[in-house]
Amino acid sequence: MSPLRPLRPLFSVMLPALLTVLLAAPAPPSAHASGHGKGEGIETDRTARQIAPGVRLESYDRLEADRWLRIDELDVQLAGTGTGTSTGTGTGAGSGVRVEYLGGRGHATVSDSAARHPAGPGRRVVAAVNGDFFDIRGTGAPLGPGIGAGRLLHAASPGAGQAVGFGAGGPGRVLRLTLDGSVTLPGGAVRPLAGFNTARPPAEGFAAYTADWPADGLPASGPAVELRDGRVAAVRAAVRRPARRERPAPGTTLLVAAGTAARELAALRPGDAVAVAARPLPVGGGPLPASAVGGREALVVAGVPQNHDGEPNNAAAPRTAVGFSRDGRRARLVTVDGRQRDSGGLTLTALGRLMHRLGAHEALNLDGGGSSTLLAALTGESALTLENSPSEGRRRPVPNGLVLTAPAGTGRATRYRIEPVGGAARAFPGLTRTLRATPYDAQLGPVPAQPGAPGWSLPSGRGRIDSGGVLRASGPGAVEVRAGLGAASGALRLDVLGEPTRVRAVPERIGFAEEGETARFVLTGYDAQGAAAVVEPRDVELDFDRSRWQVADDGRGGFTVTARVPNATGELRATVRGIPAGTSGGSRASVAPARLALGVGLADVPLADLEDAARWTGPGAAPGEGRPGRGLALAPPAGGGTAAATPPRPLRVPELARSLSFWVHGDGSGARPAVELADGQGAAVTLRGPAVDWTGWREIGLPLPAMAERPFAVTRLAATAAAPAPTRSKARTGATSKAPAESPAPRLLLDTLAARTPPTGVVRTADAPDPIVATAARVDSRPWRFAIAPAGARPAGARPAAAAAPTAAVDFALTGTGRPAFVHRGVRFLPLGSTRRTLAGGGLERITALRAALATAAREPGTGALAVVEPYAPQAVDRKEAALRLRLLAEFRRATGKRAVVLTVGAPRFAAGRTEGVLTVAAPRTGRTVIGADAFAAGDWLSVLPAAGR
C-alpha cells in the first residue's frame, strides 16, 4: 500500500480504506502493557472476542518510542467456573478447556496440524500456537521434551529441558523435565538411557527411537538394532549424513549407541532379550503434566521478570511465550509480531516484562522468529483463523505446538454472528452490501446442520434486504440488520455513508511475473466527507481486454484478476452502476470510473550501469573492469571484512519490482555481495547474495522482501569476505594447532544493476477540487482569517499578494510549528514538530500530545474545532502514525460533533481534501495560503484560497 507522491503521508489512496477498518474498533485511551516494560508506550488499538468458554483472544497494537508492536494473546482459564466438564488428559476442570500437545508427525504448519488434531469425542479445536525450538539445520525435530496424553513423546536434547506443562484437570506450570530411562541388556545388565526420540543423539550412551519420533528422518548414526516385543529383531548398518533412517514402525524401537555403549550395542544379535524403559521426570518433584512442550529461556521466575541483556537470542524479534498465574489456573499464550515495519518485535528482557505485566508469575519463551503463529476459531466456525502476522509472509512448517480443545456443545443454534462479506460494516445508499449470518451454539461452536436459512429483516425500514442477506439502504445514517431462525437470532449495526462521489481500485497497479499468476483488488468508494466503503462486484461494470486478463468475483467483496498471456500491458476500467438518478450531481456519469493498470512479464529496468563508478564512495570501493566498459570493484579485507560503495544519490527501485539483478565477476573467494536498501519508510533492508564460489562473470538475482514497505531505494552495494574457518583444538592430545595461512583479500567486480519489473503503466486520476477550495470573496465572507506562509512571510494583518483577488486582513500567519498550542476564536491550534522520526521517539511524543489536546478540546465548550499544524516532513512521519492521527481526529469528530483539520506547512505543492470528515490542507513553501474560518458554521467550516499562482 503506497501513498501518492509527493505529499506523503497526507494523501494516500489507501489511507481512507485503512481507516475504514481501524474505525470499526476504536482504541481505548489507556495503555495496557508496555512492550519494553518501562511504561512509556501507548496502546493504539484493541479488539477482543470470546473463542470458547474459558478462552478469550485479545489483540492489540502499541506505539513504543522506537517501534510499533502487534500483540495477540490467548487468555485461558485452566480450571475455574464454566459450563464444560473435564475429562481425560487435559486442563480446565471447570471450563472444560484442555491444552494439548500438537503435531509430532513431521513438519507441518500449525494450521495443518490443528486441522488434523484428534480433539476426541464431544470436543473441538479452538486455538493453537507454535511450540518448541527445533533442529532447523538438522533433523527438524524439537530440541526440548514433549509429553502428550501423559506419555513421553520425546526427551530433550543435551542442554535443553525447560518446558511448559499442563496438568490433567489442574493448573499449568513452567518446569524442567529430564529423562528417566534404562536399557536392560542380555544377562541382566542395566544401562541408563541417555536419549529418547531426541533431535541430537547424546555423545555417550544409548538412545532409543520409536514411532513417536516427531520429525521425518531420524538423525544419522552408527549401527542400530531394531527391537520388537522385547527382543532384537534386526541389526542395521550405520547411516551417515546426509542420509537418514526412516521413522520406526509402530511397535518397533530402534536402539543406537555412542561412546563406550557402542561396543555393547555391537554385541547384540537377533533374538537377544533387550528391554527399553523411558519416562519423563520433573526436576524438583511435583505432578507429571498430561501435556508439555519444550521452550528455552525463562522469562518470569517466581514473579520476577528476568534480565537477558547481553545474552544470546536477546535481539528484538518475533516471539511466542507462555505464562501462568501464581496458582497456575490462568495461562497466557502470547505472540508478538516482529521483523516488520508494523511490529518490530521484542527482546527477551522486554518479553519477560510484558509477560509479568500481563500477570504471569512464571513464563517461558518458546520458538519465535518465522515460527511464531497464533490461530483462533471464529464464533460458529470449525476452521482456525490466523491472528498474527508471520515475519516471513507465510506460515512456517514446525514440528510441534500447543492446541486448545473445548467441549463441542450441542450443535443447536442459539445465536447468529452477522458480518459483512469483505470490508467494514459500512454501505452506500442504493448500492448493495452482502451480509453473512453464521449460527453458533451455547459453547460458541459451529452448528453442523440447519433446518433452513435464516430470515432477514430491517426494523427501521430504511431500505430493503433480501432473503440472501443482500442489503440496499435508502439513505445515510445507522441501520440495524437482524437475522434469525426459530429462537436463534443476531443483529448488526451498519453505518450508511453519503452518496459515493469517487471510486478507486486498491491497488491501482498490478504486475504479474508470468501467465497464470493471480492477484486481488477491491473497489473502494468515498463519499463527500472522504468516508470509505467497499463497492461490491454486483454494483460494478468492468471494461478490460478479456483476451489478456480474466477477472472474477472473489466472494470476499473484491475481484481476482489472472494473466492469460505471458507478456502484455493493459488497463481495467470499473464503473459503479445502480446509483439512483439525482445523486452525485444528478447522474451515474458524475462518478468517474476507477482505473487499474495491469502488466505481465518481467523486464529489466536499469538502475545503474556503473559507468560512474568513480563517483561511488566507500571503504574498499574503486572503479574496475566492467562487462563491458567500466564497473565497480569491491575489495573487502580478508577474514570477514566488508567493502561498500554508496551511489551519488539513492537509486529508486520501481514500486512493483520483484527482484534486483546484477553481474558479479567472481574470484572463488567465498565473499558475499549484497545490496543495501531503504524501504518506503526509511528502514534499512539488506539483500545478501550467494557466496562467490565461481570465477568469471555471472548474473545473480535477489528477490525483494514481500513484507517491507515500498518503494525501495538502493543506498549501497557491498561485499563481505568469508570468515576464517575455525581450527579444531588438539589441547587434549598435547598437540598444538597450526594457524591457517591467511587468504588473499577478495576482489569482486560488479556491473549493471537492474530491477526486474512487470511493465505496468501509471494510473492518473484527476479528482475535482475539494469544496473548501474557494474564491477570495468566499474566504473574506468568513468571520476571521489566518494565513499559512513560509518563514519570513509578511506579518499578521498584511494583505497577501494574491493574483486572483485581494482578501481581508488575516488575524495571524502560521510559519511553522515553533509556537506552543493556543486557542483562537473557537479553534484550538496544536503545532506538532517533526524533528524526530516516528520510531525515534517522535511518534510517541506527537501522538501523546495529540491525545491530550483532543481531550482538552472535547471538554472546552468554547472550542469548536482542533487544528493540527505540522511541517512537511514525509520521512519523519510514517504511514501508521499518519493513519493513527487521522483516526483519532475522526473519532473526536464523531464523538463530540466538533471539527478537525490537519494543516501542513511548506509542502512542495498545494493540496486540499478530507478523510473521514477530517480536512487536510497542504500549503506550499512559496506564497501565502489564506484560510477563512468559522468553527461553529453549518457545513464546511473552512474556506481556502491557495497561494498566488497555485
ROKEZA-877349 format. One record per residue (C-alpha): y, z, x. Coordinates in steps of 0.001 Angstrom, whole numbers, plus 500000, padded with zeros to 6 digits. Each point is the difference from the previous one (the first is absolute). Example, Ala and Ser with C-alpha at 12.3 -4.5 7.8 and 13.67 -1.06 7.14 Angstrom:
BEGIN
495500507800512300503440499340501370
END
This chain:
BEGIN
500000500000500000503064498818501762503585500532498932502392497118499833502084499482503106502539500840501243501051502872497738496941502046500644499069502429498597502358499843497021498858496842498256496299499482499911498066497889497599497228502562500195502098503131499750500410500018496205496294499290499578499189502874502339502350502273498092498267499053496753496910501740501327501829502875501663501982500842496884496823500473498008499480503357501739503251501667501076499707502329502966500738503684499568502918501253502024498104502748501801497912499558503115496278500762499930498825500303503570501525498743503174497896497398501752500759501446503422499930503553498820503645500965500654501369499532496491502769497483500712498451497115498075500443499221496349497594498771497379501125496665498599497319499133497443497000501660498361497314499031497537497092502064498738497021499529497732496926501933499016496861498264501262497502502310498328499965503644498950500484501839503283501254496960501956503647498928500177501584497247502091503504500522501408501700497081501784503420500358501537502407498372502422502171501883502443502926499190502253499990501912503256502613499713502719497905497509501975497572498448497527499018499250496457496784501581498793497571499124497230497560502800499126497113500011497528498323503283499160496963500902497895500361503566498713496474501166499164499018503207498191496622500727501540499107502960497833502138501175497092500683499544496348499024496666498571497927498230497422497129498865502154496926501761501270498651500207503497496531498757500790498147499070503126501503499686503414503747499931499688503140501890499286502067500873497017498224502733498086502667499831497320501474496508500167496702498325500708501504498166502977497775499377503004501009498770503435497080498125501516499077498101503127500816496297499617498319497099501754497481500378502752498391496553499842502073498027502471503607498958500029501656499227496672503436500420498519500576503252498150500335497893496834496584498405500430498317503284500909501557501763497000498874497208497662496405500467501216500019503793500064497404501571497659502064502534498077496952501233498122499195500275496287502994500864497870502453499696502858502507497450501292501865499250503230503717500818499691501449499847503544499125499481503657501459500195503504498807498844503397498211502470502238499040500608503593501036498420503272497352497546501140498679498257503081502308497039499483499041498155503195496310500853499845497594500571497153502702500605497380498303503245498961502016503133499165500562502351502930499892503248498054497390501656497794499138498867496493498286501840497147499140498481496634498342501805497077499371502981502274498056497884502503500957499193503595500747496288500279501260499917503574500950502515502648503130499893502117500196498112503246500749502106503083503530501420499787500256499727496200498969502388497251503063500866497920499529499194496311501227500590496477497297501403497770499701500387496241497690502610498530497547499667497158502160501079497083502283502038502227502945499759502389500543497639502909500914500801503592500546498661503494497057500858502242498135499020503130496429498762499602497414499904502742496477498614500066497097502415499732496992497821500758496743499846501901497305497589501195496448501369500078497902498035502475496200499662500211498607503268501265502659502059498220502888499765502476503318500240498134503131498306501306503506500140498541501187496979498051503295498952501612500977497242497583499277498953496427501351496635498853502835500518502502502306497095500829499860500766503725496576501244501164500073503069502235499665499541503763497180502564500083497215500776497524498407498529496882501832498215497188498570498886496655501048497153497708498966499583496374500715497784496996503152502123499475501595498425503084503538499315498690500747496746501819498294496656500452498201499680503358498919503084501954501420500694503466498280498323502910497551502349501720496961500234502183496424500032498697499464501513496552497127501105497817499680499555496246498782503006498046498386499840496564498430502924498198500358502194503085498235497672502427500951497290502471499575496671498235501281497677502708501638499946503402503079497782500370501450498471503135503510500757501243502945498188498439503070499265502079503484499041498900501157497958498226496673500008498127499402502792497497497030501364498135499816499647496235500333503005497702496596501708499579498185499432496730499829502870497500497379502525501103500321498941503648501668501958502797500923498324503276499924502442502919501885499220503220500648502087503081502218500180503073499872501943503253496958502175500599498891499572496373499410496299500661496859500852502012498535501958497090500817497162497603498308497490502319496795502078499875499640499647496220497323497695498623499219498674496499498302502664497914501584502940501822501284502762497727503786500365500321502176501969497580503784499650499738502138502524498143503764499833499512502508501969497972503737500659500180501204503411501090503508501299499190501562501612503054500992503568499152497708500156497004500845499544496366498343497862497340498876496500500797502161497408498204498424497591497559502176497176501336501860499662503295501815497322501989501122500329503592503568500031501266501733500774503236503222501959500446500660503275498203503351499700498225500312503430498392497984503041501117500126503267498062503279498974498407501663498965503277500880496306500592498788498907503421502168498512502748498465496885501560503030498932502025498946498502503315496422499458498855498195496672499464500224498356496577503338501694499239502050496810499591501380499176496560497260498106498155498359499549496595498107503173499140497266501388497755499592503759499694498239502614497885501322503511499402498834503054498081501754502953498410499263503496501317497195500521497468498679496460500489500189499240496293502737497398500296499770496976502275502614497449501025498802496565501118503020498295501522500833496613501502503259499132501749500754496318500518501147498971503472500753497182502424502083498366497279503703499734499427499578501726496644498109502928501551500027500957503657497058502390499952499772503540501383499016501758503187497190502549499822502523502797500358502065498633497111496880499445497905499001503630500503503417501168498851499789497745496968496553501312499047501232503571500422502966499332497696497580498547497462498225503362499935497159499447502467498626503149501662497554497810501963500295496257500602498251497368502092501023496546501166497611497188499039500004496437501295503376498286499578501594496809501239498686496919498253497223502093498446502275502110497785499129499177496386500462501850496722498650498728496679500343501438496509498954498978496519502442498983497312499648501777496681497280498313497972498699497806502837496899500149502175501226498051503022502113501818502575503491498821500954501363499968503540502892502471500076501140499945503620500979497073502216497531499434502888501863499311503226498082496817500817500815498407496657496347500128498967497292502548499273498112500846503179496206500429499765499057503562500989496671501843500221500685502909497654502472501891497865500359502515497221499529499122496335501028502045496968497797499945496916500682501601496629498261500361496626499936496643498232501046501280496587498797498799496636501192496410500240501706500367496604503652498956499916502546502784499489503157498276501308501311496633501185501840499281503230502513497219499330501561498037502818501746496648500469498041497253501712501795499664503334503388501506500729501873502902498455500292501002496347502903497643499326500485496925497852502603497406499054501016499373496380498143497045498522497597499688502961496457501319500105498688503129501676496243500358500069498644503533499709496534501334500659498393503006498298497180501786501848498056502693498114498854503153501741497990503057499064500789503706500218499040500026503693502407497073500701496969497800500583499184496496498757498821499147496529497057497606500451499998498479496531502580499804497246499238499052496380503079497765499962503375499239501524502849502454499477502720499268497532503560499596501282503220501126498372503726500108500640501335502967497979503653499122500533499474496523498574502256498547502707497830496985500675496348499236499482496693500510501802496838498030499281496378501123499919499584499154503680502764502344501113502619497292500622503458501395499266503151498068499093502943502391499758502995498947497930502835501644501912501022502301502874499128503688499999496961502237500250496961499273497847496729501879499574496744498106499684496869501648498640496334499084500065497140501755498287496546499820498549498616502784497857501114503387501334500897498567503434503546498848500631502589499506502726503666499095500374502265498373502565503803499886500210501483496720501208503569499188500934501180496732498499502712498544502220502815497666499125499449496259499708498907498390503276502857498232501776498137498833503107496465499767501342498538499928503492496576499299501426498751502846502193499472498985502717502177496898500081497951498310502743496238499792500507498375498400503007496276499303500362498115499448503224497373497743498467498634498367496877498389502439497574502166502951500974501387502015497088503112502145499528501637501873497158503506499909498568501737501517496992503026498951498043502621502745499787502817499879497496503324501854500135502337500937497213503791500105500211499900503469501626497515498918502658497088501875498427496711498260500778496727499399498173497041497663500309500049496732498067496423499354498964498212496670500497499815499345496219503834499852499974500264497617502953499858496228500268499022498746503461500876496708501626498169499111503248497878497326501657496511500653498655498408497726502575501106502414502753499972503421498377497979501877497436501757502775498077498356502441497597500796503180498077498579502823502127499504502376497055502317502573501615503349498709498787500352497426502766498595496753501350497630498874502726500761496779501830497414498154502082500510497194502489497917496953499033500777497901503087500090500782503744503614498972500632502869499867497519503345501439498983501377500329496525501902502009497461498982501761496808502540500449497200499503502784497442501978499933496758500079502846497490499208498853496493500211501775496698503465501540500397501516500084496484502939497712499343503418501540500462499048502235502943500952499650503621502869497716499189498426498397496965497017498075501330496949500218502167501642497676502547502452502761500906497217501715502000499522497791503032496397499290501067498506502047502825498902498020503050497068500649502309499695498121503307496416499140501000498419498722503185496539499660501507498866499149503515501143501710503192502448498368502363501392501270503299503677500920499743501410500236503555501610503304500878500556499503503748499025497212502385500847502347502904501993497346501816502650502735500110497647502447501731502730500793502547501931501696497182497074502242499035500450503326501759497765502953500782497776501592502646497472497611501502501412496971498166501106496752501631500055496264499308496696498325500718498012496828499550499613498844496430497702497699498083501818497820500832503522500731501180501121503576500434498277503121498730500216503754500347498144501930502719499009503626499417498700501967502986499101503572499012499230502540502741496289500403500626498221503007498559501304499931496431503660499152500556502045497900497562502346497070500455502316499030497145502621497377499205502743500320497384501434496762498542503757499344499989499923500870496287497207501063497604497930497075498733499716500021496209496497499322498706499712498038496722499334502420497166496708498439498879498553499567503511496333500953500278499745500279503784501730499368503315498590497679502641500826499349503627498418498545503120498793502252502818499105498864503497497383502542501011498981501312503408496830501797498877501564503393500751499341501587496614503711500522499344500975500003496317502961498028498670501915501412497039502807499087497631502366502786498988501748499693496645502446501810497773499061499964496341502407499500497124501136503619500214500284500080503799496688501785500661498137498957503142496791497994499599497831498866502926497478497145499876497562500338502897498101496998501274496535499854501546499230500964503577500604496888502104496568499339501467500615496282500447501891497777502405502240497111499046501830499389496736498722501275496663501744500347496641499614503335498237500924501056496451500981503476498855499928500777496242503082501673498586499319503364498308499825499824496221501312503527499398503272499748501955503381499184498475501083496378500452501694498054501491499106500651503627502044499270503094498533499579503501501666502501502329497844499742503171497059498254501612497899502271502171496882500181502128498063503108501036497677500054502989496456501215499546499534503691500729497897500775503079496312500558499282499022503686500204497788500970502918496940502163499432500038503248501941497023500804502244501042503553500738496704501412498743498067498070502643502400500797502802501132496385500327503610498928499838501224497144497802501766497180501737503317498934498487499816496432498701501985497325501740503351499468498287500105496835497917502836497540500501502802500198497458499384497621497078502387497181499161499913498345496585501937496902498998501146499636496381501284496968498169500903498729496510500232502920497592499555498846496387499432501420496504497215498531497856501574499730496592499322498339496639502642497307499319501831501412496977503577499323499093502700502477499016500792500894496399503722499952499368501075501693496801503629499841498886500601503036497811503042500163497760502694502418501196499614503530498677502383500786497125501802502609502097501433497176502161503337499515498272503448498485500163503046501795501351501251500473496447496782501717498976500135502256503075503631500857499265499095500957496435497886502915501211501660503454500013499903500173503810498882498030503027498745500501503531499284497619502871497223499535502512501361498648503261499054499869503685501499502563502352503694499295500568500568498613496514503309500487498195500659503585498935499414501237496480502583498726497553500529496686501787499355496828498050497029497950501262500612496455501108497564498431497565500324496285499589498920500072496370502730502233498554501829503220500836498592503311498778501573503341499232500179502636502728496789501777501011499623503775500120498243499942503377497963497795502323496492500703501260499696498865503605496713501682500885498014503203499558501955502327502263501528502088497234498297502827498081498907499737496390502791500097497444500666499590496284502652497631498658500754499397496337496511500686498724498076498419502902498254502046502675499951498017503272497190500799502459500378498386503453496585499696501713499963499274503726497488497755501725500231500965503649496338501050499904497101497940498736497908501080497054497188501315502189502296501506502604501208502741497653502526497818498191497914499407496898499292503672499395503668500839500578501279497316497622497498500619497200500604503743500177503751499407499722499478497567497108497837502434498043502600502728500416502802497650498870498004498873496963499372503592498963503696500797500372501142496902498109497561500735497181501558503447499509503648498877500149501368499264496509502948498104501445497827497693502109498790496822498355498618498119502986498671500336503543500906497440502681497904499905503184501990498519502891498031498674502970500710497749502983498092496751500317497123501009502290496803498163499034498054501322502988500868503630499265498793500254496386496414498958499436498480498520496847498579503265498679503237501909500449501936497251498201497500500004497116500026503787499784503794500087499952500218497527497145497239501778498102501831503330500237503216498381498800498187498298497106498368503295498975503415501684500142501434497256497771497224500333497409499927503793499993503760500589499784501418496788498516502384499873502953500609496964502203499023499178503585500923497428502637499119499303503642502978498675502001499250498346503340502825499680502500500119497236502623497296497656498728499857496433501351500767498585496549500963501129496526497315500784497435499832501891496734497124500789497693498052502763498335496529501520500088498745502264497193503619500341498850501256501109503416502820497725501169500100498686503571503069498575501719499964498703503579503525499515501359500367497582502930501269501081503376503078497786499627502635500241497256500320502625497287497761500366496972501883501598497094498141501940497304501374501152496674498307503075498550499615501969496789497146502506500282499961500645496251500370496441498684497530498493497573497950497269501655500612499173503646502234502537501688500958497927503058501758496660500450499916498463503463502361497459501565498389498600503166502022499728503198502155496897500368498081496860500778496635501496498976
END
